[in-house]
Amino acid sequence: MNINSRREEIIIELEMILNFSYLNLRNKLIYFMVSLISYTFKVLPIKKINKWCKNWEKYLVLLVYLVE
């Protein structure tokens, strides 16, 4: 799979998630995407994510920046 096309897909998915209105499900989707991005692009070990991040949206923005 082309890394650039995967990045574009992830960014589109992130935009959809951040516009999602049901907060509880939205938070679960954000957590899932954070894990997926971290795993796919080897940004951070997934175990450390739980320890470091309580505000998923800020972390998600950071990951998108790192992936771009």
Phi and psi restraints in degrees (range 20) as a CNS / XPLOR table:
assign (resid 1 and name C) (resid 2 and name N)
       (resid 2 and name CA) (resid 2 and name C) 1.0 -72.6 20.0 2
assign (resid 2 and name N) (resid 2 and name CA)
       (resid 2 and name C) (resid 3 and name N) 1.0 125.8 20.0 2
assign (resid 2 and name C) (resid 3 and name N)
       (resid 3 and name CA) (resid 3 and name C) 1.0 -60.9 20.0 2
assign (resid 3 and name N) (resid 3 and name CA)
       (resid 3 and name C) (resid 4 and name N) 1.0 -41.0 20.0 2
assign (resid 3 and name C) (resid 4 and name N)
       (resid 4 and name CA) (resid 4 and name C) 1.0 -64.8 20.0 2
assign (resid 4 and name N) (resid 4 and name CA)
       (resid 4 and name C) (resid 5 and name N) 1.0 -40.2 20.0 2
assign (resid 4 and name C) (resid 5 and name N)
       (resid 5 and name CA) (resid 5 and name C) 1.0 -68.6 20.0 2
assign (resid 5 and name N) (resid 5 and name CA)
       (resid 5 and name C) (resid 6 and name N) 1.0 -34.9 20.0 2
assign (resid 5 and name C) (resid 6 and name N)
       (resid 6 and name CA) (resid 6 and name C) 1.0 -65.2 20.0 2
assign (resid 6 and name N) (resid 6 and name CA)
       (resid 6 and name C) (resid 7 and name N) 1.0 -40.2 20.0 2
assign (resid 6 and name C) (resid 7 and name N)
       (resid 7 and name CA) (resid 7 and name C) 1.0 -61.1 20.0 2
assign (resid 7 and name N) (resid 7 and name CA)
       (resid 7 and name C) (resid 8 and name N) 1.0 -43.9 20.0 2
assign (resid 7 and name C) (resid 8 and name N)
       (resid 8 and name CA) (resid 8 and name C) 1.0 -62.0 20.0 2
assign (resid 8 and name N) (resid 8 and name CA)
       (resid 8 and name C) (resid 9 and name N) 1.0 -42.1 20.0 2
assign (resid 8 and name C) (resid 9 and name N)
       (resid 9 and name CA) (resid 9 and name C) 1.0 -61.1 20.0 2
assign (resid 9 and name N) (resid 9 and name CA)
       (resid 9 and name C) (resid 10 and name N) 1.0 -44.4 20.0 2
assign (resid 9 and name C) (resid 10 and name N)
       (resid 10 and name CA) (resid 10 and name C) 1.0 -63.7 20.0 2
assign (resid 10 and name N) (resid 10 and name CA)
       (resid 10 and name C) (resid 11 and name N) 1.0 -42.3 20.0 2
assign (resid 10 and name C) (resid 11 and name N)
       (resid 11 and name CA) (resid 11 and name C) 1.0 -63.0 20.0 2
assign (resid 11 and name N) (resid 11 and name CA)
       (resid 11 and name C) (resid 12 and name N) 1.0 -41.0 20.0 2
assign (resid 11 and name C) (resid 12 and name N)
       (resid 12 and name CA) (resid 12 and name C) 1.0 -62.9 20.0 2
assign (resid 12 and name N) (resid 12 and name CA)
       (resid 12 and name C) (resid 13 and name N) 1.0 -43.3 20.0 2
assign (resid 12 and name C) (resid 13 and name N)
       (resid 13 and name CA) (resid 13 and name C) 1.0 -62.9 20.0 2
assign (resid 13 and name N) (resid 13 and name CA)
       (resid 13 and name C) (resid 14 and name N) 1.0 -40.4 20.0 2
assign (resid 13 and name C) (resid 14 and name N)
       (resid 14 and name CA) (resid 14 and name C) 1.0 -63.4 20.0 2
assign (resid 14 and name N) (resid 14 and name CA)
       (resid 14 and name C) (resid 15 and name N) 1.0 -42.5 20.0 2
assign (resid 14 and name C) (resid 15 and name N)
       (resid 15 and name CA) (resid 15 and name C) 1.0 -61.3 20.0 2
assign (resid 15 and name N) (resid 15 and name CA)
       (resid 15 and name C) (resid 16 and name N) 1.0 -40.8 20.0 2
assign (resid 15 and name C) (resid 16 and name N)
       (resid 16 and name CA) (resid 16 and name C) 1.0 -64.8 20.0 2
assign (resid 16 and name N) (resid 16 and name CA)
       (resid 16 and name C) (resid 17 and name N) 1.0 -42.9 20.0 2
assign (resid 16 and name C) (resid 17 and name N)
       (resid 17 and name CA) (resid 17 and name C) 1.0 -64.9 20.0 2
assign (resid 17 and name N) (resid 17 and name CA)
       (resid 17 and name C) (resid 18 and name N) 1.0 -44.6 20.0 2
assign (resid 17 and name C) (resid 18 and name N)
       (resid 18 and name CA) (resid 18 and name C) 1.0 -67.6 20.0 2
assign (resid 18 and name N) (resid 18 and name CA)
       (resid 18 and name C) (resid 19 and name N) 1.0 -20.3 20.0 2
assign (resid 18 and name C) (resid 19 and name N)
       (resid 19 and name CA) (resid 19 and name C) 1.0 -93.0 20.0 2
assign (resid 19 and name N) (resid 19 and name CA)
       (resid 19 and name C) (resid 20 and name N) 1.0 -0.6 20.0 2
assign (resid 19 and name C) (resid 20 and name N)
       (resid 20 and name CA) (resid 20 and name C) 1.0 -71.4 20.0 2
assign (resid 20 and name N) (resid 20 and name CA)
       (resid 20 and name C) (resid 21 and name N) 1.0 136.8 20.0 2
assign (resid 20 and name C) (resid 21 and name N)
       (resid 21 and name CA) (resid 21 and name C) 1.0 -91.5 20.0 2
assign (resid 21 and name N) (resid 21 and name CA)
       (resid 21 and name C) (resid 22 and name N) 1.0 -26.8 20.0 2
assign (resid 21 and name C) (resid 22 and name N)
       (resid 22 and name CA) (resid 22 and name C) 1.0 -79.9 20.0 2
assign (resid 22 and name N) (resid 22 and name CA)
       (resid 22 and name C) (resid 23 and name N) 1.0 105.6 20.0 2
assign (resid 22 and name C) (resid 23 and name N)
       (resid 23 and name CA) (resid 23 and name C) 1.0 -58.0 20.0 2
assign (resid 23 and name N) (resid 23 and name CA)
       (resid 23 and name C) (resid 24 and name N) 1.0 -47.3 20.0 2
assign (resid 23 and name C) (resid 24 and name N)
       (resid 24 and name CA) (resid 24 and name C) 1.0 -61.6 20.0 2
assign (resid 24 and name N) (resid 24 and name CA)
       (resid 24 and name C) (resid 25 and name N) 1.0 -48.0 20.0 2
assign (resid 24 and name C) (resid 25 and name N)
       (resid 25 and name CA) (resid 25 and name C) 1.0 -67.5 20.0 2
assign (resid 25 and name N) (resid 25 and name CA)
       (resid 25 and name C) (resid 26 and name N) 1.0 -36.5 20.0 2
assign (resid 25 and name C) (resid 26 and name N)
       (resid 26 and name CA) (resid 26 and name C) 1.0 -60.0 20.0 2
assign (resid 26 and name N) (resid 26 and name CA)
       (resid 26 and name C) (resid 27 and name N) 1.0 -43.6 20.0 2
assign (resid 26 and name C) (resid 27 and name N)
       (resid 27 and name CA) (resid 27 and name C) 1.0 -63.8 20.0 2
assign (resid 27 and name N) (resid 27 and name CA)
       (resid 27 and name C) (resid 28 and name N) 1.0 -38.1 20.0 2
assign (resid 27 and name C) (resid 28 and name N)
       (resid 28 and name CA) (resid 28 and name C) 1.0 -66.1 20.0 2
assign (resid 28 and name N) (resid 28 and name CA)
       (resid 28 and name C) (resid 29 and name N) 1.0 -39.7 20.0 2
assign (resid 28 and name C) (resid 29 and name N)
       (resid 29 and name CA) (resid 29 and name C) 1.0 -65.3 20.0 2
assign (resid 29 and name N) (resid 29 and name CA)
       (resid 29 and name C) (resid 30 and name N) 1.0 -40.3 20.0 2
assign (resid 29 and name C) (resid 30 and name N)
       (resid 30 and name CA) (resid 30 and name C) 1.0 -61.7 20.0 2
assign (resid 30 and name N) (resid 30 and name CA)
       (resid 30 and name C) (resid 31 and name N) 1.0 -44.9 20.0 2
assign (resid 30 and name C) (resid 31 and name N)
       (resid 31 and name CA) (resid 31 and name C) 1.0 -59.9 20.0 2
assign (resid 31 and name N) (resid 31 and name CA)
       (resid 31 and name C) (resid 32 and name N) 1.0 -43.4 20.0 2
assign (resid 31 and name C) (resid 32 and name N)
       (resid 32 and name CA) (resid 32 and name C) 1.0 -61.8 20.0 2
assign (resid 32 and name N) (resid 32 and name CA)
       (resid 32 and name C) (resid 33 and name N) 1.0 -44.7 20.0 2
assign (resid 32 and name C) (resid 33 and name N)
       (resid 33 and name CA) (resid 33 and name C) 1.0 -66.6 20.0 2
assign (resid 33 and name N) (resid 33 and name CA)
       (resid 33 and name C) (resid 34 and name N) 1.0 -38.6 20.0 2
assign (resid 33 and name C) (resid 34 and name N)
       (resid 34 and name CA) (resid 34 and name C) 1.0 -59.3 20.0 2
assign (resid 34 and name N) (resid 34 and name CA)
       (resid 34 and name C) (resid 35 and name N) 1.0 -45.5 20.0 2
assign (resid 34 and name C) (resid 35 and name N)
       (resid 35 and name CA) (resid 35 and name C) 1.0 -63.8 20.0 2
assign (resid 35 and name N) (resid 35 and name CA)
       (resid 35 and name C) (resid 36 and name N) 1.0 -43.9 20.0 2
assign (resid 35 and name C) (resid 36 and name N)
       (resid 36 and name CA) (resid 36 and name C) 1.0 -63.5 20.0 2
assign (resid 36 and name N) (resid 36 and name CA)
       (resid 36 and name C) (resid 37 and name N) 1.0 -46.1 20.0 2
assign (resid 36 and name C) (resid 37 and name N)
       (resid 37 and name CA) (resid 37 and name C) 1.0 -63.5 20.0 2
assign (resid 37 and name N) (resid 37 and name CA)
       (resid 37 and name C) (resid 38 and name N) 1.0 -44.3 20.0 2
assign (resid 37 and name C) (resid 38 and name N)
       (resid 38 and name CA) (resid 38 and name C) 1.0 -60.8 20.0 2
assign (resid 38 and name N) (resid 38 and name CA)
       (resid 38 and name C) (resid 39 and name N) 1.0 -42.5 20.0 2
assign (resid 38 and name C) (resid 39 and name N)
       (resid 39 and name CA) (resid 39 and name C) 1.0 -70.3 20.0 2
assign (resid 39 and name N) (resid 39 and name CA)
       (resid 39 and name C) (resid 40 and name N) 1.0 -46.1 20.0 2
assign (resid 39 and name C) (resid 40 and name N)
       (resid 40 and name CA) (resid 40 and name C) 1.0 -63.5 20.0 2
assign (resid 40 and name N) (resid 40 and name CA)
       (resid 40 and name C) (resid 41 and name N) 1.0 -43.7 20.0 2
assign (resid 40 and name C) (resid 41 and name N)
       (resid 41 and name CA) (resid 41 and name C) 1.0 -105.0 20.0 2
assign (resid 41 and name N) (resid 41 and name CA)
       (resid 41 and name C) (resid 42 and name N) 1.0 6.5 20.0 2
assign (resid 41 and name C) (resid 42 and name N)
       (resid 42 and name CA) (resid 42 and name C) 1.0 54.0 20.0 2
assign (resid 42 and name N) (resid 42 and name CA)
       (resid 42 and name C) (resid 43 and name N) 1.0 41.5 20.0 2
assign (resid 42 and name C) (resid 43 and name N)
       (resid 43 and name CA) (resid 43 and name C) 1.0 -73.2 20.0 2
assign (resid 43 and name N) (resid 43 and name CA)
       (resid 43 and name C) (resid 44 and name N) 1.0 -51.4 20.0 2
assign (resid 43 and name C) (resid 44 and name N)
       (resid 44 and name CA) (resid 44 and name C) 1.0 -144.6 20.0 2
assign (resid 44 and name N) (resid 44 and name CA)
       (resid 44 and name C) (resid 45 and name N) 1.0 149.9 20.0 2
assign (resid 44 and name C) (resid 45 and name N)
       (resid 45 and name CA) (resid 45 and name C) 1.0 -62.3 20.0 2
assign (resid 45 and name N) (resid 45 and name CA)
       (resid 45 and name C) (resid 46 and name N) 1.0 135.8 20.0 2
assign (resid 45 and name C) (resid 46 and name N)
       (resid 46 and name CA) (resid 46 and name C) 1.0 -60.8 20.0 2
assign (resid 46 and name N) (resid 46 and name CA)
       (resid 46 and name C) (resid 47 and name N) 1.0 -34.9 20.0 2
assign (resid 46 and name C) (resid 47 and name N)
       (resid 47 and name CA) (resid 47 and name C) 1.0 -60.8 20.0 2
assign (resid 47 and name N) (resid 47 and name CA)
       (resid 47 and name C) (resid 48 and name N) 1.0 -34.6 20.0 2
assign (resid 47 and name C) (resid 48 and name N)
       (resid 48 and name CA) (resid 48 and name C) 1.0 -74.7 20.0 2
assign (resid 48 and name N) (resid 48 and name CA)
       (resid 48 and name C) (resid 49 and name N) 1.0 -23.9 20.0 2
assign (resid 48 and name C) (resid 49 and name N)
       (resid 49 and name CA) (resid 49 and name C) 1.0 -58.6 20.0 2
assign (resid 49 and name N) (resid 49 and name CA)
       (resid 49 and name C) (resid 50 and name N) 1.0 -46.1 20.0 2
assign (resid 49 and name C) (resid 50 and name N)
       (resid 50 and name CA) (resid 50 and name C) 1.0 -60.4 20.0 2
assign (resid 50 and name N) (resid 50 and name CA)
       (resid 50 and name C) (resid 51 and name N) 1.0 -36.7 20.0 2
assign (resid 50 and name C) (resid 51 and name N)
       (resid 51 and name CA) (resid 51 and name C) 1.0 -74.1 20.0 2
assign (resid 51 and name N) (resid 51 and name CA)
       (resid 51 and name C) (resid 52 and name N) 1.0 -36.6 20.0 2
assign (resid 51 and name C) (resid 52 and name N)
       (resid 52 and name CA) (resid 52 and name C) 1.0 -86.1 20.0 2
assign (resid 52 and name N) (resid 52 and name CA)
       (resid 52 and name C) (resid 53 and name N) 1.0 -32.2 20.0 2
assign (resid 52 and name C) (resid 53 and name N)
       (resid 53 and name CA) (resid 53 and name C) 1.0 -117.1 20.0 2
assign (resid 53 and name N) (resid 53 and name CA)
       (resid 53 and name C) (resid 54 and name N) 1.0 119.3 20.0 2
assign (resid 53 and name C) (resid 54 and name N)
       (resid 54 and name CA) (resid 54 and name C) 1.0 -105.1 20.0 2
assign (resid 54 and name N) (resid 54 and name CA)
       (resid 54 and name C) (resid 55 and name N) 1.0 -24.4 20.0 2
assign (resid 54 and name C) (resid 55 and name N)
       (resid 55 and name CA) (resid 55 and name C) 1.0 -107.0 20.0 2
assign (resid 55 and name N) (resid 55 and name CA)
       (resid 55 and name C) (resid 56 and name N) 1.0 95.9 20.0 2
assign (resid 55 and name C) (resid 56 and name N)
       (resid 56 and name CA) (resid 56 and name C) 1.0 -64.8 20.0 2
assign (resid 56 and name N) (resid 56 and name CA)
       (resid 56 and name C) (resid 57 and name N) 1.0 -34.1 20.0 2
assign (resid 56 and name C) (resid 57 and name N)
       (resid 57 and name CA) (resid 57 and name C) 1.0 -65.7 20.0 2
assign (resid 57 and name N) (resid 57 and name CA)
       (resid 57 and name C) (resid 58 and name N) 1.0 -42.2 20.0 2
assign (resid 57 and name C) (resid 58 and name N)
       (resid 58 and name CA) (resid 58 and name C) 1.0 -64.4 20.0 2
assign (resid 58 and name N) (resid 58 and name CA)
       (resid 58 and name C) (resid 59 and name N) 1.0 -40.6 20.0 2
assign (resid 58 and name C) (resid 59 and name N)
       (resid 59 and name CA) (resid 59 and name C) 1.0 -66.3 20.0 2
assign (resid 59 and name N) (resid 59 and name CA)
       (resid 59 and name C) (resid 60 and name N) 1.0 -37.8 20.0 2
assign (resid 59 and name C) (resid 60 and name N)
       (resid 60 and name CA) (resid 60 and name C) 1.0 -62.7 20.0 2
assign (resid 60 and name N) (resid 60 and name CA)
       (resid 60 and name C) (resid 61 and name N) 1.0 -43.1 20.0 2
assign (resid 60 and name C) (resid 61 and name N)
       (resid 61 and name CA) (resid 61 and name C) 1.0 -60.7 20.0 2
assign (resid 61 and name N) (resid 61 and name CA)
       (resid 61 and name C) (resid 62 and name N) 1.0 -42.8 20.0 2
assign (resid 61 and name C) (resid 62 and name N)
       (resid 62 and name CA) (resid 62 and name C) 1.0 -60.7 20.0 2
assign (resid 62 and name N) (resid 62 and name CA)
       (resid 62 and name C) (resid 63 and name N) 1.0 -45.2 20.0 2
assign (resid 62 and name C) (resid 63 and name N)
       (resid 63 and name CA) (resid 63 and name C) 1.0 -63.6 20.0 2
assign (resid 63 and name N) (resid 63 and name CA)
       (resid 63 and name C) (resid 64 and name N) 1.0 -41.9 20.0 2
assign (resid 63 and name C) (resid 64 and name N)
       (resid 64 and name CA) (resid 64 and name C) 1.0 -60.5 20.0 2
assign (resid 64 and name N) (resid 64 and name CA)
       (resid 64 and name C) (resid 65 and name N) 1.0 -41.6 20.0 2
assign (resid 64 and name C) (resid 65 and name N)
       (resid 65 and name CA) (resid 65 and name C) 1.0 -61.5 20.0 2
assign (resid 65 and name N) (resid 65 and name CA)
       (resid 65 and name C) (resid 66 and name N) 1.0 -43.1 20.0 2
assign (resid 65 and name C) (resid 66 and name N)
       (resid 66 and name CA) (resid 66 and name C) 1.0 -68.1 20.0 2
assign (resid 66 and name N) (resid 66 and name CA)
       (resid 66 and name C) (resid 67 and name N) 1.0 -34.6 20.0 2
assign (resid 66 and name C) (resid 67 and name N)
       (resid 67 and name CA) (resid 67 and name C) 1.0 -74.2 20.0 2
assign (resid 67 and name N) (resid 67 and name CA)
       (resid 67 and name C) (resid 68 and name N) 1.0 -34.3 20.0 2
